[in-house]
């Protein structure tokens, strides 16, 4: 048992889960740039399909960050002293990431509608900017923020972020988001992530979610024609 700032921590949170999730976010942010850049001018069917995928990615990232905004930053700010600047920096970085997503929102409709070369290049540019800002944030969060969370939060408080995500995301998207996180996870990471799910959810993932995710990813990442 560890006591920190008069707060008793009864269960150490599994902060490595965040590293696994971040791995998927880094990969998807990189792939979005590559996939959009590869779309031929005028291929509106492909543009519409990828535009929907971009919105799915955006929703997952938004829900992930709002979970931190609501369940992580307030608790940490109430319990840390000299390290409060780390938490405030993470909050500011969330704002920067959100700003890049607004740029994506502005550029996406024109490309989705026309699949024009200029529209594609404009969207690719804002996706590149988004990826740069996101990766900077994820790297620093893992280096500076997760150790704070491990020292100052209980397991139940940490898990509230995952519960927020599950409650916020549309149910048909949850299995896809799980697939995003697990795609590059090793065996121990997969076991740990899945162990936190109710038994029916684990069965649903293995029977329906995993094969559906594999099919969707093959379509998303198919080579350009």
Residue, then its C-alpha position, 0 to 999 in steps of 0.5 A: x500500500x502506498x500513501x501519497x499526499x494524504x491519499x491512500x492508493x489501494x491498487x496500482x493502476x495499469x498505466x501500460x494500457x495507455x502505452x498500448x492505446x497510444x501505439x495504435x493511435x500513432x500507427x493510425x495517424x501515420x497511415x491516414x497521411x499515407x492513405x489519403x496521399x495515395x488516393x487517385x485524383x477523382x476517385x470519389x468512392x475511395x475518398x468517401x470511404x476514407x473520409x468515414x474512416x477518418x471520422x471514426x479515428x477522430x471520434x476514438x481520439x476525441x473520446x480518449x482525450x475527453x476521458x483524460x480531461x474529465x477523469x485524469x487531469x482534475x484528480x492529478x491536479x488535486x494531488x500533485x504539487x511541483x509536478x502540476x506543470x506536467x498536468x497543465x502541459x498535457x491539457x494545453x497539448x490536448x487543445x493543440x491536438x483538438x485544433x489540428x482536428x478542427x483543421x482536418x474537419x475543415x479540409x475533409x468535406x471538399x476532398x470527400x466530395x471531389x477527390x481533387x488533387x488540390x483538396x487531397x494535398x490540403x487534407x494531407x498537409x493538415x493530417x501531417x500537422x495533426x500527426x506531428x502534434x499528436x505524437x509529441x503529446x503521446x511521447x511526453x504523456x508516456x514519459x512524464x504523465x504516466x509515472x505520476x498517474x501510477x503514484x497518485x491514482x487508484x486502479x478504480x480511478x484509472x479505470x474510470x477513463x476506460x468506462x468513460x470511453x465505453x459509455x461515449x463511443x457508439x456500440x458498433x464502433x467499440x470492437x473496432x477501437x479495441x482492434x486498433x489498440x490490440x493490433x500491435x500488442x504482444x501476447x501479454x498486452x492482449x491478455x491484460x487488455x482483454x482481461x479487463x473486459x466482461x466475459x461476454x465482451x471477450x467472447x464477442x471480440x473473438x467471435x465477431x470483433x477480431x475477424x470484422x476488424x481484420x476485414x475492415x483493415x484490409x479494405x482500408x489499407x488496400x493498395x491504390x488502384 
